[in-house]
Amino acid sequence: MMIRNVAIALAVLASPTALAQSAANDARLAALAQQARAASGSPAVAVMLWQDGETRIGVAGVRAEGSDVAVTPDDLWHIGSDTKAMTAMLAARLVEAGVISWDDTIGEHLGGVIEDMDPAYPALTFRHLLSHRAGLPANIGLVDMIRFQMEGTGGRSMPEQRLDYALRMLRTAPAADAETEFLYSNAGYVVAGAMLEQATGQSWENLMAAQVFEPLGLASAGFGPPGSADELDQPRGHRSGLLGGLTAVPPGPRADNPPVLGPAGTVHVSLVDLGRYLGAQMAGNRGEAGDYLTADSWQTLHTPPFGGDYALGWALQNGRLIHAGSNTMWFVQIVMDPQRDRAVVIAFNDGRVDRVAPTMAPVFEALLPEAD
């Protein structure tokens, strides 16, 4: 399965029960979630509003199709390609630590371990990879994807697998002209992740925990599908059944993309913590740097390096930062308006984009109108 991006655009660090307090189910937001659920036919929908430092959440529906276990405001959601902006934040932290620079090249970090690289790639930088301007194809080939899926976490280490992934991609001819053409590429983010691993000697997962989750207080964040296969303790992603309808997919190898794709999209997180993360993003965008990153780093993350409307993990639209993520079994759309310190997230445990996407407009119109 491939990660889908629609820009309408390891282990869990801590269980949700470890959070200081439970979030309340906001009645207004729950009504909007129920409206989207009824229109989409999704098992569950959650709506989150961050405004002026406060997170409110409303949920409707069940954790798995056919069950009567209701979703809660504290549940975890797989955010798919919304992970990309987190990977870019990780790179910014390592730039500030002097471990890498934005202009480090693929050749500098991988040239010594990957032979026969296509000559189009060695001079390209983190900026190219994280803004989808490296010309890399969107995804690795299906046969290789299946092989990585089968290996999962039971074979080689993640850095070894990502280096192998990068080798295969960097021997592939470009699918677009570097820098001048935008081509959304999950592969580019995996190559960037492999570069970070080579630069630090640590896995992307460990780097994310140390440099993103822990400093920002994202106690619920982890990797892969949330919950356990033995009990319905978290929402489950859903795929279309062979005879129609939806089938819940319990946590396991078939419930997500291969772990090797982590830098492109395997994070799960609670909406409480996602709000905290988005609050930091918006404060940084307004120049309120704080202690996590400098104002220069935030500007780099939120500015398209080669023109267009895609920065490093975020699309720009009328002063807003937007992104969506799906592993084909979940769908999460984020829209931030930094100048109003307001962000809205709508999450589905259902990856049918054709069903869920049309139901989102009323939510954003109600909570994030063009003008108040």
C-alpha positions as CSV (number, residue, x, y, z in Angstrom):
1,M,0.0,0.0,0.0
2,M,1.2,3.5,-0.7
3,I,1.0,6.6,1.5
4,R,-1.5,9.0,0.0
5,N,-1.2,12.8,0.4
6,V,-4.3,14.9,-0.2
7,A,-3.5,18.6,0.3
8,I,-7.0,19.9,-0.2
9,A,-4.7,20.4,-0.2
10,L,9.5,1.0,17.7
11,A,7.2,1.4,20.5
12,V,4.7,3.9,21.8
13,L,6.5,6.4,24.1
14,A,3.6,6.5,26.6
15,S,0.1,5.1,26.7
16,P,-2.8,7.5,26.6
17,T,-3.6,6.5,30.2
18,A,-0.4,8.2,31.2
19,L,-1.7,11.6,30.2
20,A,-2.4,14.0,33.0
21,Q,-6.1,14.3,32.4
22,S,-8.7,13.2,29.9
23,A,-10.0,15.6,27.3
24,A,-13.7,16.4,27.4
25,N,-16.0,15.7,24.4
26,D,-16.9,19.2,23.2
27,A,-20.6,19.2,22.2
28,R,-20.3,21.6,19.2
29,L,-17.3,19.8,17.8
30,A,-18.9,16.4,18.4
31,A,-21.9,17.5,16.4
32,L,-19.6,18.5,13.5
33,A,-17.8,15.2,13.8
34,Q,-21.2,13.3,13.7
35,Q,-22.2,15.3,10.6
36,A,-19.1,14.3,8.8
37,R,-19.4,10.7,10.0
38,A,-23.0,10.4,8.7
39,A,-22.0,11.9,5.3
40,S,-18.9,9.8,4.8
41,G,-20.1,6.5,6.4
42,S,-16.9,6.3,8.4
43,P,-16.8,4.4,11.6
44,A,-15.4,7.4,13.6
45,V,-14.6,11.0,13.1
46,A,-12.8,13.4,15.4
47,V,-12.6,17.2,15.2
48,M,-10.0,19.2,17.0
49,L,-9.8,23.0,17.4
50,W,-6.8,24.8,18.7
51,Q,-7.5,28.4,19.5
52,D,-5.5,30.9,21.7
53,G,-3.6,28.1,23.5
54,E,-6.6,25.9,24.2
55,T,-7.4,22.5,22.6
56,R,-11.0,21.4,22.2
57,I,-11.9,18.0,20.8
58,G,-15.2,16.4,19.6
59,V,-15.6,12.8,18.6
60,A,-18.3,10.6,17.2
61,G,-18.5,6.9,16.3
62,V,-16.8,3.7,17.1
63,R,-13.2,2.4,17.2
64,A,-14.0,-0.4,14.8
65,E,-16.8,-1.1,12.3
66,G,-19.2,-3.6,13.8
67,S,-18.2,-2.8,17.4
68,D,-20.0,-0.7,20.0
69,V,-16.7,0.6,21.6
70,A,-17.0,4.4,21.2
71,V,-14.0,6.6,20.3
72,T,-12.9,9.0,23.0
73,P,-11.2,12.4,22.8
74,D,-8.0,10.8,24.2
75,D,-7.7,8.2,21.4
76,L,-4.8,8.0,19.1
77,W,-4.9,8.6,15.4
78,H,-2.5,7.6,12.6
79,I,-1.6,10.9,10.8
80,G,0.1,9.5,7.7
81,S,1.9,12.1,5.6
82,D,1.4,14.8,8.3
83,T,4.5,13.1,9.7
84,K,6.5,14.8,7.0
85,A,6.5,18.2,8.8
86,M,7.8,16.4,11.9
87,T,10.7,15.0,10.0
88,A,11.5,18.5,8.7
89,M,11.4,19.7,12.3
90,L,13.9,17.0,13.2
91,A,16.2,18.2,10.5
92,A,15.9,21.7,11.8
93,R,16.9,20.6,15.3
94,L,20.0,18.8,13.9
95,V,20.9,21.9,11.9
96,E,20.8,24.0,15.0
97,A,22.9,21.4,16.8
98,G,25.5,21.7,14.1
99,V,25.1,18.0,13.1
100,I,24.0,18.8,9.5
101,S,23.2,21.9,7.4
102,W,20.3,22.5,5.1
103,D,22.6,22.5,2.1
104,D,24.3,19.2,2.9
105,T,24.0,17.0,-0.2
106,I,22.9,13.5,-0.8
107,G,26.4,12.7,-2.1
108,E,28.0,14.0,1.1
109,H,25.9,11.7,3.4
110,L,25.3,8.7,1.2
111,G,27.9,8.8,-1.6
112,G,30.4,6.8,0.4
113,V,27.9,4.0,1.0
114,I,25.8,3.9,-2.2
115,E,27.6,3.2,-5.4
116,D,26.3,3.8,-8.9
117,M,24.0,6.6,-7.8
118,D,22.2,8.3,-10.8
119,P,24.3,11.5,-11.5
120,A,21.2,13.7,-11.1
121,Y,21.1,13.1,-7.3
122,P,24.5,13.6,-5.5
123,A,24.4,17.4,-5.5
124,L,20.8,17.7,-4.2
125,T,20.2,18.8,-0.6
126,F,17.9,18.4,2.3
127,R,16.0,21.5,1.0
128,H,15.3,19.6,-2.3
129,L,14.2,16.4,-0.6
130,L,12.0,18.0,2.0
131,S,10.2,20.3,-0.5
132,H,9.6,17.6,-3.1
133,R,12.0,19.2,-5.5
134,A,14.6,16.4,-5.9
135,G,12.9,14.8,-8.9
136,L,12.7,11.4,-7.2
137,P,9.7,9.2,-8.1
138,A,6.8,9.3,-5.7
139,N,7.3,5.8,-4.3
140,I,9.6,2.8,-4.7
141,G,8.4,0.0,-7.0
142,L,5.7,-2.4,-5.9
143,V,7.9,-5.5,-5.7
144,D,10.4,-3.6,-3.4
145,M,7.5,-2.2,-1.4
146,I,6.1,-5.7,-0.8
147,R,9.6,-6.9,0.2
148,F,10.0,-4.1,2.8
149,Q,6.4,-4.8,4.0
150,M,7.3,-8.5,4.6
151,E,10.5,-7.6,6.4
152,G,8.9,-5.1,8.7
153,T,10.6,-4.8,12.1
154,G,11.7,-8.4,12.2
155,G,14.7,-8.3,10.0
156,R,17.4,-5.7,9.5
157,S,17.6,-2.5,11.6
158,M,15.6,0.5,10.4
159,P,18.8,2.4,9.3
160,E,19.9,-0.7,7.3
161,Q,16.5,-0.9,5.6
162,R,16.4,2.8,4.9
163,L,19.9,2.7,3.4
164,D,18.8,-0.1,1.2
165,Y,15.6,1.8,0.2
166,A,17.8,4.9,-0.6
167,L,20.1,2.8,-2.7
168,R,17.3,1.5,-4.8
169,M,15.7,4.9,-5.2
170,L,19.0,6.7,-6.0
171,R,19.8,4.3,-8.8
172,T,16.4,5.1,-10.3
173,A,16.2,7.7,-13.0
174,P,14.6,11.0,-12.0
175,A,10.9,11.4,-12.7
176,A,11.0,15.2,-12.8
177,D,13.6,18.0,-13.2
178,A,15.2,18.8,-9.8
179,E,14.4,22.2,-8.3
180,T,12.2,23.5,-11.1
181,E,9.5,20.8,-10.9
182,F,7.4,19.8,-7.9
183,L,6.9,16.0,-7.6
184,Y,5.4,14.9,-4.3
185,S,7.7,12.1,-3.2
186,N,7.4,9.8,-0.2
187,A,10.7,8.3,-1.4
188,G,12.4,11.7,-1.0
189,Y,11.5,11.8,2.7
190,V,12.9,8.3,3.2
191,V,16.1,9.3,1.6
192,A,16.3,12.4,3.8
193,G,15.7,10.1,6.8
194,A,18.5,7.8,5.7
195,M,20.8,10.8,5.5
196,L,19.9,11.9,9.1
197,E,20.6,8.3,10.3
198,Q,24.0,8.3,8.6
199,A,24.8,11.7,10.0
200,T,23.9,10.7,13.6
201,G,24.4,7.0,13.9
202,Q,20.8,6.8,15.3
203,S,17.6,5.5,13.9
204,W,15.0,8.1,12.7
205,E,12.6,6.7,15.3
206,N,15.1,7.4,18.2
207,L,15.9,10.8,16.8
208,M,12.2,11.7,16.6
209,A,11.6,10.6,20.2
210,A,14.6,12.6,21.5
211,Q,14.3,15.7,19.3
212,V,10.5,16.1,18.6
213,F,8.3,14.1,20.9
214,E,10.0,14.6,24.2
215,P,10.9,18.3,23.9
216,L,7.4,19.2,22.8
217,G,5.7,17.0,25.4
218,L,4.0,14.7,22.9
219,A,3.7,11.8,25.3
220,S,1.2,9.9,23.2
221,A,3.2,9.9,20.0
222,G,4.6,6.7,18.5
223,F,4.9,4.8,15.3
224,G,2.7,2.5,13.2
225,P,-0.9,1.7,13.9
226,P,-2.0,2.5,17.4
227,G,-3.3,0.1,20.0
228,S,-2.9,-3.7,20.4
229,A,-4.2,-6.5,18.2
230,D,-5.6,-8.4,21.3
231,E,-8.1,-5.8,22.5
232,L,-9.9,-2.8,21.0
233,D,-8.1,-0.3,23.1
234,Q,-7.6,2.3,20.3
235,P,-9.3,3.1,17.0
236,R,-8.5,0.9,14.0
237,G,-7.9,1.8,10.5
238,H,-10.4,0.5,7.9
239,R,-10.2,-0.6,4.3
240,S,-12.9,-1.4,1.8
241,G,-14.1,-4.9,2.0
242,L,-14.1,-7.3,-0.9
243,L,-17.9,-7.4,-0.9
244,G,-18.3,-3.7,-0.1
245,G,-18.5,-2.0,3.3
246,L,-15.5,-1.5,5.6
247,T,-13.2,-4.0,7.3
248,A,-11.3,-3.0,10.5
249,V,-7.6,-3.8,10.3
250,P,-6.1,-4.8,13.7
251,P,-2.5,-3.6,14.5
252,G,0.0,-5.7,12.6
253,P,2.0,-5.7,9.4
254,R,-1.1,-5.2,7.2
255,A,-2.3,-2.2,9.2
256,D,0.3,0.3,7.9
257,N,2.9,1.0,5.3
258,P,6.3,-0.6,5.9
259,P,8.2,0.9,8.8
260,V,11.0,1.8,6.5
261,L,8.6,4.6,5.3
262,G,8.6,6.2,8.7
263,P,10.0,9.6,7.8
264,A,7.3,10.0,5.1
265,G,4.4,9.0,7.3
266,T,4.0,6.5,10.2
267,V,3.4,8.6,13.3
268,H,0.3,8.2,15.5
269,V,-0.6,10.7,18.2
270,S,-3.5,11.9,20.3
271,L,-5.3,15.0,19.2
272,V,-4.5,16.7,22.5
273,D,-0.8,16.3,21.7
274,L,-1.3,17.1,18.0
275,G,-2.8,20.4,19.2
276,R,0.3,21.1,21.3
277,Y,2.5,20.4,18.3
278,L,0.4,22.7,16.0
279,G,0.5,25.4,18.7
280,A,4.3,25.3,18.5
281,Q,4.3,25.4,14.7
282,M,2.0,28.5,14.7
283,A,4.0,30.4,17.4
284,G,7.1,29.7,15.4
285,N,5.5,31.0,12.2
286,R,4.6,34.3,14.0
287,G,8.2,34.7,15.1
288,E,7.6,33.7,18.7
289,A,10.6,31.4,18.6
290,G,10.7,30.1,22.2
291,D,13.3,27.5,23.2
292,Y,12.5,24.8,20.7
293,L,13.8,26.3,17.4
294,T,15.0,29.8,16.4
295,A,13.0,32.2,14.4
296,D,15.3,31.5,11.4
297,S,14.6,27.8,11.6
298,W,10.8,28.3,11.7
299,Q,11.1,30.6,8.7
300,T,13.1,28.0,6.8
301,L,10.5,25.3,7.6
302,H,7.6,27.5,6.5
303,T,9.0,29.0,3.3
304,P,9.1,27.3,-0.1
305,P,12.9,27.1,-0.9
306,F,12.4,27.1,-4.6
307,G,9.2,29.0,-5.1
308,G,5.7,27.5,-5.5
309,D,3.5,26.8,-2.5
310,Y,5.1,23.8,-0.7
311,A,7.6,24.5,2.1
312,L,9.2,21.8,4.2
313,G,6.3,19.5,5.1
314,W,3.6,22.1,4.7
315,A,1.6,23.5,1.8
316,L,0.9,27.2,1.9
317,Q,-2.5,28.6,1.0
318,N,-3.7,32.1,1.6
319,G,-1.5,32.5,4.7
320,R,-2.4,29.1,6.0
321,L,-0.3,26.0,6.5
322,I,-2.1,22.9,5.4
323,H,-1.4,19.2,4.9
324,A,-3.2,15.9,4.9
325,G,-2.1,12.3,5.5
326,S,-3.4,8.8,4.8
327,N,-1.9,5.3,4.8
328,T,-5.1,4.3,2.9
329,M,-6.8,3.2,6.1
330,W,-6.9,6.5,8.0
331,F,-7.2,10.1,6.9
332,V,-6.2,13.3,8.8
333,Q,-6.4,16.8,7.4
334,I,-4.7,19.8,9.2
335,V,-5.3,23.5,8.5
336,M,-3.5,26.1,10.5
337,D,-4.0,29.9,10.5
338,P,-1.0,31.1,12.5
339,Q,-2.0,34.8,12.5
340,R,-5.2,34.0,14.3
341,D,-3.5,31.3,16.4
342,R,-6.2,28.8,15.2
343,A,-5.8,25.3,13.9
344,V,-8.4,22.7,12.9
345,V,-7.9,19.0,12.4
346,I,-10.4,16.4,11.2
347,A,-9.5,12.8,11.5
348,F,-11.2,9.6,10.2
349,N,-10.3,6.0,10.9
350,D,-11.2,5.4,7.2
351,G,-8.9,6.0,4.2
352,R,-11.5,6.3,1.5
353,V,-10.6,9.7,0.3
354,D,-13.5,9.9,-2.2
355,R,-15.9,9.4,0.7
356,V,-14.2,11.5,3.5
357,A,-12.8,14.5,1.6
358,P,-16.2,15.9,0.5
359,T,-17.4,15.9,4.1
360,M,-14.7,18.2,5.5
361,A,-15.7,21.6,4.1
362,P,-18.5,22.3,6.6
363,V,-16.1,21.6,9.4
364,F,-13.5,24.1,8.2
365,E,-16.2,26.7,7.2
366,A,-17.6,26.5,10.7
367,L,-14.4,26.6,12.7
368,L,-11.9,28.4,10.4
369,P,-13.9,30.8,8.2
370,E,-12.0,33.2,5.9
371,A,-13.0,36.0,8.2
372,D,-14.6,36.1,11.6
